[in-house]
Amino acid sequence: MATRSINFCPTCLRISSGPTITRRVLLRSSSSTPISRFHTSQWKFQQTATANKGVFNAEHIARQVNDGPVPPGETKPSGGIFEKVAEKLRERMPNTTEPYVAHGVTLELYNECLRQAAYAEGHELSESARFWYDVCDRPKTFISWAQVTVLHMWMLIVRIRAFEPDRVKTWQQHFVDHFFYDAEGKMIHTYKITAGGQRKTYLKDLYSQYRGMIAGYDEGLCKGDAILAAAIWRNVFNARPDVDMEVLAMITSYVRRVVHGLDKVDDQVLFSARVTFGLPNGEAGVVRKESKFIETLPEAPVVDNRGA
């Protein structure tokens, strides 16, 4: 199926035309990839940066999904023998190559999720990270980063569930595995936690939180914005009583819009990891707009307590 240009939400979600190809997972060189360290007050988080794929904002020029202009610094894949061999393998042995394809593509999608609230000590925050830490008034900790990462992962998981039934389990498992492999890797290499039992305890706690967050967001998706906002309040703001309701409403609107946008794109867009997230504060105009139904609400009764 031919893929067309996607431009449905200028601030929430973009479909990019980066050079993501199946063989990247086999050709990725860890020695030449820049490493940046993300420090937190609890754990230190180290993540491989992906070239030419930063956080999208509304000032970026929309890219074309197929045969569009190539931004400076990017080149379109030229094909070649590896691409042809990979294509033949996919045609003749789809069940064999599917896990490799899923692993590489979901790694790209996971990297996009983790970047939303990532920050490096001594470096300026990205526009997305400034929203999640400064606007939302949240501490720069590992758990704060993980909460935002899981929220964005969930939005993609909702879309992955709509794949063909024989693909869903493989793609979702690889996608989630990247998150937990990453967490354990930081325990070993950054914090020198060599005791397997201690790492297992930390990962078990993280997994319990992950399942709770996914269940809460699923419930909100089915039952409405009020339930979804409550799930975000619990899992992103730790049920703080002083949360800014306007900010919470912006995030809820952002999540709804992204999920709706992902529902409209072709599977091929996700198969090539051409998705970048936008900014929740782009929903400010929608949130601040007065509802036309307010005038239809009955006035609150006046209670006279003088005779009590």
Secondary structure as a PSIPRED ss2 file (coil, helix, strand):
# PSIPRED VFORMAT (PSIPRED V4.0)

   1 M C   1.000  0.000  0.000
   2 A C   1.000  0.000  0.000
   3 T C   1.000  0.000  0.000
   4 R C   1.000  0.000  0.000
   5 S C   1.000  0.000  0.000
   6 I C   1.000  0.000  0.000
   7 N C   1.000  0.000  0.000
   8 F C   1.000  0.000  0.000
   9 C C   1.000  0.000  0.000
  10 P C   1.000  0.000  0.000
  11 T C   1.000  0.000  0.000
  12 C C   1.000  0.000  0.000
  13 L E   0.000  0.000  1.000
  14 R E   0.000  0.000  1.000
  15 I E   0.000  0.000  1.000
  16 S C   1.000  0.000  0.000
  17 S C   1.000  0.000  0.000
  18 G C   1.000  0.000  0.000
  19 P C   1.000  0.000  0.000
  20 T C   1.000  0.000  0.000
  21 I C   1.000  0.000  0.000
  22 T C   1.000  0.000  0.000
  23 R C   1.000  0.000  0.000
  24 R H   0.000  1.000  0.000
  25 V H   0.000  1.000  0.000
  26 L H   0.000  1.000  0.000
  27 L H   0.000  1.000  0.000
  28 R C   1.000  0.000  0.000
  29 S C   1.000  0.000  0.000
  30 S C   1.000  0.000  0.000
  31 S C   1.000  0.000  0.000
  32 S C   1.000  0.000  0.000
  33 T C   1.000  0.000  0.000
  34 P C   1.000  0.000  0.000
  35 I E   0.000  0.000  1.000
  36 S E   0.000  0.000  1.000
  37 R E   0.000  0.000  1.000
  38 F E   0.000  0.000  1.000
  39 H E   0.000  0.000  1.000
  40 T C   1.000  0.000  0.000
  41 S C   1.000  0.000  0.000
  42 Q C   1.000  0.000  0.000
  43 W C   1.000  0.000  0.000
  44 K E   0.000  0.000  1.000
  45 F E   0.000  0.000  1.000
  46 Q E   0.000  0.000  1.000
  47 Q E   0.000  0.000  1.000
  48 T E   0.000  0.000  1.000
  49 A C   1.000  0.000  0.000
  50 T C   1.000  0.000  0.000
  51 A C   1.000  0.000  0.000
  52 N C   1.000  0.000  0.000
  53 K C   1.000  0.000  0.000
  54 G C   1.000  0.000  0.000
  55 V C   1.000  0.000  0.000
  56 F C   1.000  0.000  0.000
  57 N C   1.000  0.000  0.000
  58 A C   1.000  0.000  0.000
  59 E C   1.000  0.000  0.000
  60 H C   1.000  0.000  0.000
  61 I C   1.000  0.000  0.000
  62 A C   1.000  0.000  0.000
  63 R C   1.000  0.000  0.000
  64 Q C   1.000  0.000  0.000
  65 V C   1.000  0.000  0.000
  66 N C   1.000  0.000  0.000
  67 D C   1.000  0.000  0.000
  68 G C   1.000  0.000  0.000
  69 P C   1.000  0.000  0.000
  70 V C   1.000  0.000  0.000
  71 P C   1.000  0.000  0.000
  72 P C   1.000  0.000  0.000
  73 G C   1.000  0.000  0.000
  74 E C   1.000  0.000  0.000
  75 T C   1.000  0.000  0.000
  76 K C   1.000  0.000  0.000
  77 P C   1.000  0.000  0.000
  78 S C   1.000  0.000  0.000
  79 G C   1.000  0.000  0.000
  80 G C   1.000  0.000  0.000
  81 I H   0.000  1.000  0.000
  82 F H   0.000  1.000  0.000
  83 E H   0.000  1.000  0.000
  84 K H   0.000  1.000  0.000
  85 V H   0.000  1.000  0.000
  86 A H   0.000  1.000  0.000
  87 E H   0.000  1.000  0.000
  88 K H   0.000  1.000  0.000
  89 L H   0.000  1.000  0.000
  90 R H   0.000  1.000  0.000
  91 E H   0.000  1.000  0.000
  92 R H   0.000  1.000  0.000
  93 M C   1.000  0.000  0.000
  94 P H   0.000  1.000  0.000
  95 N H   0.000  1.000  0.000
  96 T H   0.000  1.000  0.000
  97 T H   0.000  1.000  0.000
  98 E H   0.000  1.000  0.000
  99 P H   0.000  1.000  0.000
 100 Y H   0.000  1.000  0.000
 101 V H   0.000  1.000  0.000
 102 A H   0.000  1.000  0.000
 103 H H   0.000  1.000  0.000
 104 G H   0.000  1.000  0.000
 105 V H   0.000  1.000  0.000
 106 T H   0.000  1.000  0.000
 107 L H   0.000  1.000  0.000
 108 E H   0.000  1.000  0.000
 109 L H   0.000  1.000  0.000
 110 Y H   0.000  1.000  0.000
 111 N H   0.000  1.000  0.000
 112 E H   0.000  1.000  0.000
 113 C H   0.000  1.000  0.000
 114 L H   0.000  1.000  0.000
 115 R H   0.000  1.000  0.000
 116 Q H   0.000  1.000  0.000
 117 A H   0.000  1.000  0.000
 118 A C   1.000  0.000  0.000
 119 Y C   1.000  0.000  0.000
 120 A C   1.000  0.000  0.000
 121 E C   1.000  0.000  0.000
 122 G C   1.000  0.000  0.000
 123 H C   1.000  0.000  0.000
 124 E C   1.000  0.000  0.000
 125 L C   1.000  0.000  0.000
 126 S C   1.000  0.000  0.000
 127 E H   0.000  1.000  0.000
 128 S H   0.000  1.000  0.000
 129 A H   0.000  1.000  0.000
 130 R H   0.000  1.000  0.000
 131 F H   0.000  1.000  0.000
 132 W H   0.000  1.000  0.000
 133 Y H   0.000  1.000  0.000
 134 D H   0.000  1.000  0.000
 135 V H   0.000  1.000  0.000
 136 C C   1.000  0.000  0.000
 137 D C   1.000  0.000  0.000
 138 R C   1.000  0.000  0.000
 139 P C   1.000  0.000  0.000
 140 K C   1.000  0.000  0.000
 141 T C   1.000  0.000  0.000
 142 F H   0.000  1.000  0.000
 143 I H   0.000  1.000  0.000
 144 S H   0.000  1.000  0.000
 145 W H   0.000  1.000  0.000
 146 A H   0.000  1.000  0.000
 147 Q H   0.000  1.000  0.000
 148 V H   0.000  1.000  0.000
 149 T H   0.000  1.000  0.000
 150 V H   0.000  1.000  0.000
 151 L H   0.000  1.000  0.000
 152 H H   0.000  1.000  0.000
 153 M H   0.000  1.000  0.000
 154 W H   0.000  1.000  0.000
 155 M H   0.000  1.000  0.000
 156 L H   0.000  1.000  0.000
 157 I H   0.000  1.000  0.000
 158 V H   0.000  1.000  0.000
 159 R H   0.000  1.000  0.000
 160 I H   0.000  1.000  0.000
 161 R C   1.000  0.000  0.000
 162 A C   1.000  0.000  0.000
 163 F C   1.000  0.000  0.000
 164 E C   1.000  0.000  0.000
 165 P H   0.000  1.000  0.000
 166 D H   0.000  1.000  0.000
 167 R H   0.000  1.000  0.000
 168 V H   0.000  1.000  0.000
 169 K H   0.000  1.000  0.000
 170 T H   0.000  1.000  0.000
 171 W H   0.000  1.000  0.000
 172 Q H   0.000  1.000  0.000
 173 Q H   0.000  1.000  0.000
 174 H H   0.000  1.000  0.000
 175 F H   0.000  1.000  0.000
 176 V H   0.000  1.000  0.000
 177 D H   0.000  1.000  0.000
 178 H H   0.000  1.000  0.000
 179 F H   0.000  1.000  0.000
 180 F H   0.000  1.000  0.000
 181 Y H   0.000  1.000  0.000
 182 D H   0.000  1.000  0.000
 183 A H   0.000  1.000  0.000
 184 E H   0.000  1.000  0.000
 185 G H   0.000  1.000  0.000
 186 K H   0.000  1.000  0.000
 187 M H   0.000  1.000  0.000
 188 I H   0.000  1.000  0.000
 189 H H   0.000  1.000  0.000
 190 T C   1.000  0.000  0.000
 191 Y C   1.000  0.000  0.000
 192 K C   1.000  0.000  0.000
 193 I C   1.000  0.000  0.000
 194 T C   1.000  0.000  0.000
 195 A C   1.000  0.000  0.000
 196 G H   0.000  1.000  0.000
 197 G H   0.000  1.000  0.000
 198 Q H   0.000  1.000  0.000
 199 R H   0.000  1.000  0.000
 200 K H   0.000  1.000  0.000
 201 T H   0.000  1.000  0.000
 202 Y H   0.000  1.000  0.000
 203 L H   0.000  1.000  0.000
 204 K H   0.000  1.000  0.000
 205 D H   0.000  1.000  0.000
 206 L H   0.000  1.000  0.000
 207 Y H   0.000  1.000  0.000
 208 S H   0.000  1.000  0.000
 209 Q H   0.000  1.000  0.000
 210 Y H   0.000  1.000  0.000
 211 R H   0.000  1.000  0.000
 212 G H   0.000  1.000  0.000
 213 M H   0.000  1.000  0.000
 214 I H   0.000  1.000  0.000
 215 A H   0.000  1.000  0.000
 216 G H   0.000  1.000  0.000
 217 Y H   0.000  1.000  0.000
 218 D H   0.000  1.000  0.000
 219 E H   0.000  1.000  0.000
 220 G H   0.000  1.000  0.000
 221 L H   0.000  1.000  0.000
 222 C H   0.000  1.000  0.000
 223 K H   0.000  1.000  0.000
 224 G C   1.000  0.000  0.000
 225 D H   0.000  1.000  0.000
 226 A H   0.000  1.000  0.000
 227 I H   0.000  1.000  0.000
 228 L H   0.000  1.000  0.000
 229 A H   0.000  1.000  0.000
 230 A H   0.000  1.000  0.000
 231 A H   0.000  1.000  0.000
 232 I H   0.000  1.000  0.000
 233 W H   0.000  1.000  0.000
 234 R H   0.000  1.000  0.000
 235 N H   0.000  1.000  0.000
 236 V C   1.000  0.000  0.000
 237 F C   1.000  0.000  0.000
 238 N C   1.000  0.000  0.000
 239 A C   1.000  0.000  0.000
 240 R C   1.000  0.000  0.000
 241 P C   1.000  0.000  0.000
 242 D C   1.000  0.000  0.000
 243 V C   1.000  0.000  0.000
 244 D C   1.000  0.000  0.000
 245 M H   0.000  1.000  0.000
 246 E H   0.000  1.000  0.000
 247 V H   0.000  1.000  0.000
 248 L H   0.000  1.000  0.000
 249 A H   0.000  1.000  0.000
 250 M H   0.000  1.000  0.000
 251 I H   0.000  1.000  0.000
 252 T H   0.000  1.000  0.000
 253 S H   0.000  1.000  0.000
 254 Y H   0.000  1.000  0.000
 255 V H   0.000  1.000  0.000
 256 R H   0.000  1.000  0.000
 257 R H   0.000  1.000  0.000
 258 V H   0.000  1.000  0.000
 259 V H   0.000  1.000  0.000
 260 H H   0.000  1.000  0.000
 261 G H   0.000  1.000  0.000
 262 L H   0.000  1.000  0.000
 263 D H   0.000  1.000  0.000
 264 K H   0.000  1.000  0.000
 265 V C   1.000  0.000  0.000
 266 D C   1.000  0.000  0.000
 267 D H   0.000  1.000  0.000
 268 Q H   0.000  1.000  0.000
 269 V H   0.000  1.000  0.000
 270 L H   0.000  1.000  0.000
 271 F H   0.000  1.000  0.000
 272 S C   1.000  0.000  0.000
 273 A C   1.000  0.000  0.000
 274 R C   1.000  0.000  0.000
 275 V E   0.000  0.000  1.000
 276 T E   0.000  0.000  1.000
 277 F E   0.000  0.000  1.000
 278 G C   1.000  0.000  0.000
 279 L C   1.000  0.000  0.000
 280 P H   0.000  1.000  0.000
 281 N H   0.000  1.000  0.000
 282 G H   0.000  1.000  0.000
 283 E H   0.000  1.000  0.000
 284 A H   0.000  1.000  0.000
 285 G H   0.000  1.000  0.000
 286 V H   0.000  1.000  0.000
 287 V H   0.000  1.000  0.000
 288 R H   0.000  1.000  0.000
 289 K C   1.000  0.000  0.000
 290 E C   1.000  0.000  0.000
 291 S C   1.000  0.000  0.000
 292 K C   1.000  0.000  0.000
 293 F C   1.000  0.000  0.000
 294 I H   0.000  1.000  0.000
 295 E H   0.000  1.000  0.000
 296 T H   0.000  1.000  0.000
 297 L C   1.000  0.000  0.000
 298 P C   1.000  0.000  0.000
 299 E C   1.000  0.000  0.000
 300 A C   1.000  0.000  0.000
 301 P C   1.000  0.000  0.000
 302 V C   1.000  0.000  0.000
 303 V C   1.000  0.000  0.000
 304 D C   1.000  0.000  0.000
 305 N C   1.000  0.000  0.000
 306 R C   1.000  0.000  0.000
 307 G C   1.000  0.000  0.000
 308 A C   1.000  0.000  0.000
